[in-house]
């Protein structure tokens, strides 16, 4: 990933820390934020499918991708908020997946 992503993750964590603190309740909210973002991705996919007859087709695949990117970014900030290096955690995850799939 581009260095600007990791810089943005760290900056976002710092901004949240300064605004909301770093206690357990705040960390809980940052982790729960993932659920909110995932729900938005699900809602966008429902909009692609036109699943709600009252609304019809309301979203594009690009909208879904943007919502999924929000999920990824929010997860990276949550990892950093745990006091861990998100880049290292993601690298470990990639190595684990590669070992299973090769």
N, C-alpha and C positions, 0 to 999 in steps of 0.2 A: 504494500500500500504506500501511497505517496506520503512523504513526511508531513505535509500540510494537514493530513487527516489526524495523525497522532498529536500534532500541535493543537489542533482544534479540540480534540478530546480532552487534553490536559487543561486547555484554557476554559472549556465548559465546566469541567470539574471545579476549577478554581473559582469561577464565577458563582457556581451553585454553593460552594463552600462559604464564600464570603456573604452571599445573600441569605442562606438558609441554615448555615452551620453544618456540623459534621456528626451529629449525634445519631443514635440508633434509629430514631423516628425518621430522620432525614434520609438515612441510608435505606430504610424500608420503603420510603416514598420513591426513591430513585429506582429501586428494583421493581416496585409495582408499576412504575411508569412504563416498563416494558409491556405489561399487559394492556395498558391503554393503547400504546402504539401498535401492538399486534392486532388489537380490535379494530383499529383504523384500517390496517391492511386488509383484514377480513371484510370489513364494510366496503372497501373499494372493490374487492373481488366480487362481492355480491352485486355491486353496481355494474361491473363488467358483464356479469351473467344476466343482468336484468331480472334478478330473482324477485325483487319487490315489484309486483304488478302495478302498484300505484305510481311508482317512480319510473319504471322502465330502466333502460341502460343509462347509467349516470357517470360511469368512470371508464377510463382506458387502461390498458396494460401498463402504460407509462405512469399513470396515477398509482397503480398497485406497486410498481417498482419503487416509486418515490416513498411510499408508505413503508415498504420493506427496508429501504435505506434508513428511514427514521428509526426503525427497530434496531438495526445494526448499530447505528451511532449511539442510541440510548443504551444499548448493552455495553458498548465500549466505555461510556462514561460511568456506568454502574460498576464495571470491573475496576476502573481507576479509583472509584469512590471506596472500594473495598481495601484500598491501599496497595493494590497490585499493579503491575505494569501490563496494560492491556495488550501491547504488542507481543510480549512474551507469552501471555495466556493464549492468545490467538495462534501464535506459532506452535505451541504445544498441542493445541487442538488440531491444527492442520497435520502435524506429524502423526498424531493418533489416527486420523482419518486416512491418511496415505498408507499407513501400515496395514489398515484393514482392507484397503481397496487394491493393494498391489500384489 
